[in-house]
Amino acid sequence: MAEFDAAAFGATLGRAFSENGIGGMLSFDRVKTLTAMTERLLTENEKYNLTALTDPGKIALLHYADCALITKYMKKGATVIDVGCGAGFPTLPLAVLRPDLQLLAVDSTEKKVAYVRETARLFGLDNVTCLTARAEEIAADGNYRERFDYATARAVTEMRSLAELLLPFVKVGGEMIAMKGKNAAYETAGAKRALAILGGEVVAIDETPLRSAAYGEQSHAAVRIAKRKKTPAAYPRAWAQISKKPL
């Protein structure tokens, strides 16, 4: 790994947030934490292949600013489940930027969950809990089913399948927030039947791109789906069924 310049990254992070109208979310301590977290990510990435992004400027924009933008939809003190958390996006940025949130990071890959758990411990993020599990297998568990104000996922699967994975975790009155790219509206339109079955209704599709003088506009979309009624007990199905025959 090339030598990491903490001061330069802190400045880059500040620009990425300011260019997207969220500079107010950063404090000296938060910049310090996210900078140290990035150095750890890049170091561990050489061993575990946690992220395809290794350019610190792109990490600031496409990991941190991208994740930070969904916090505006989350009420104070909310419970959030991040399904398919990977290397901790959006869990870790949300935990730093919104310490009022209570987050559960779920992934089926133990090495990724272990990374997120240890990172949260090292940086004192007491609002993060981690679980190695398949979402479709724990969704029937009363400890998780319809227990969260928000369920979110980033770059996991297409919308019909994603809705079946996320909506069972959301309380009636809560929201599923899907982090998507340029095909967000198309995918969401195709999920109309699935949402009706699962108890969801589209609230909004925010496709405002990420802005960056250094990298140009980058795709960003947040699809908000409100939970209007309970999800039938038959869902989610086994992953083989979800993937082969989406609703």
N, C-alpha and C positions, 0 to 999 in steps of 0.2 A: 504493500500500500504506500502511495506517495505520502510524504509528510503532511499531516493535517494542520491547517492554519486556523486555529480557533478564532482569532480576532477577525480574520477575513470572513469566516463563516457567519459569525454573529452579525456582521454588517450586511451580508447577503440575505440572511434570514429577515432582518429588519426591512430591507427593500422589498422582498417578496411579499411580506405582509402589507406593507404600506401601499404597494402598487395594486393590491386587491381590496383596499379599503378596510383592513382589519388590523392595522398597526397598533391600535389601542389595546389589543389583546396581549401584547408583549410587554413584559417588565424586565428589568435587569436580571432578576433571578430566573425568570422563565427562559430568557435567551441563554443564560449560562447553563441551565439544565438541558435544553434542546441541543445546544452545541456539544456538550459532553456526551449526550445520548447519541449524537451523530458520529462522534469519534468511535464510540463503542460499536455502533452498527457497522461501520466500515471495517473495523478490526475483526469483528466476529464474522463478517460476511466472507472473508477470505477462507474461513474454515467451514462455514455452513451454508453458503449461498442463500442468504436471506433476502436479498433484493437485487434486482437487475440494475438499479440506479447506483452509480458510484461517483457521479459528478456532484460535489457538494451543493452547487447552485441549483441543480435539478432536484436534489433531495429537499432543499428548502422550499421550492415551489411546488413540486409534484407530490411530495409526501406531507409536509407540514402545512403549507397554506391550503392545499387541497382539502385536507382533513379538517382544518380549523373552520372552514366555511360552513360546515354542517352544524356547528354548535349554535348558530343563531336560531335553529328550529327546536332546540331542546330546552325545556323549562328547567328552572333552578331545582337542584336536588333530585333530578331524575335518575332512574335506573336504566342502564343501557346494556344490551348484549351485542357483542361484535362477533359475528359468525364467520369463520374462516379468517381469523385475525392475522395469520401469516406472521410477519415480523413485527406486528403490533400497530398496524395502521388500519383503522383510525384510533385504536385503543390508547396507545401511549401519548400521542399529541393531545387527545381529548383529556386525558388524565392530568397532563401538565397545565393545559390552558383553562380547563374547567374543573378545578378540584372539588367542586360541589357535586359532580356526577359520581355515581357508583357504577363501575364498569365490570362486566364479566367478559373476558376474552376466551373464545372457544376455537379450537382447531383440532383436526384429527392427527396432525403431525407433532409428535412429542418434542422434537428438537426445537420447533418454532415456539411451542408453548413454554418450554423451559427457558428459551431466550427472553420471551416477554416477561415471564415470572421473575427471572433474575434481574432484568433491567428495572422492573418496577420496584424490586427490593432495594437495589443499589441507589435509586434516586428517591427513595422515600415516598413512593406513590401508593399510599395506603388505601386508595380508592379503587385499586385494581385487584381483581381475583381472576385466576386462570384455571382453565379446565381442558384436559385432553379428552376429546370426545367427538363423535359424529353428531351433528345437529339433529338429523332426522331420528336418531336413536334416543336422545335425551328430551326431545320435545314432548313426549308423553308423560314425562316425570313431573309430578305436581310441584316440585321445587323450582321448575323452570317454565312450565307451560302457562302462558298468559300471565306472567309475573313481571314483565318489563314495560316501562313507559315507551321505550324505543328499542327497535332491533335494527342493526345496520350491517352492511357488508360492502366490501370494496373488491372489485375484480374477482368475483367468485363464480357466477354462472349467469345464464340468460334469465330474463325477468320471470318467465312462467315458473321455472324451477326454483328461482330465488324466493319468490313469493311463498311457495310451499314450504321452504325451509325457514323463512323468517316470521311470517305472520302467526304461526302457532305460539310463538314466544311473547307476542304483544298483548297487553291488556286491551280490553274494549275501551276505546277512547284514546289509546296510544297511537303510535305511528311506526311504520317500517320506513326507513330512510335508505334507499339504495344508491350507492355511489357508482355512477356510470360514466360512459364516455359519449362519443358523438352519435351513437345509435340509441340513446336513451328513449326518445319519443317513439321510435319505431318499435322497440322492444316492449314498451309499456302498452302501446296500442294492441300488440299481439297477446298481451296477458289479460285482456279484459275478462274472458271467461274464467280464468284461474282466480282472479281477484274476487269475482262474484261468488265463486264456490267457497273461497277461503275466508270471506268476511271483510275484504278490503275494498277501499275506494280511493281513487287517485285524488289527491288534494292539489298537488302542483308538480310541475317539472321545471326545475331551475337549470337552464342550460347556459348560464352566464360563464363565458370562458375565463380561465386563469390568465391574468395579464402579466407580461414580463418584458421589460425593455431588452433584456439579454437573450431571451428565448422565444419571443413572440407569443401570440395567443396559443394557449394549450386547452384541449378539451376538458371540460368539467361539467358534470351534471349531477344533480341531487333529485331523485324521484321520491316524493313524499306520498305515502299511501296510508290513509287512516284506517284503523281497525274499527269497523262499525258493528260487527257482531262476532260472536264466538266462532272459532274455526271448528268444523265438524271433527269428531274424534278420530275419524278414519285418516286424517291428514296430520303430519306428513306421512307419505308412504315410504317404503324402502327406497334407497337411492337408485337401485337398478330400475325400479318402476318410474321414479321421477325423471330420470335422465332419458329413458327409452320412450316414455309416453307422457310428456308434459301435459298438464291440464289445458 
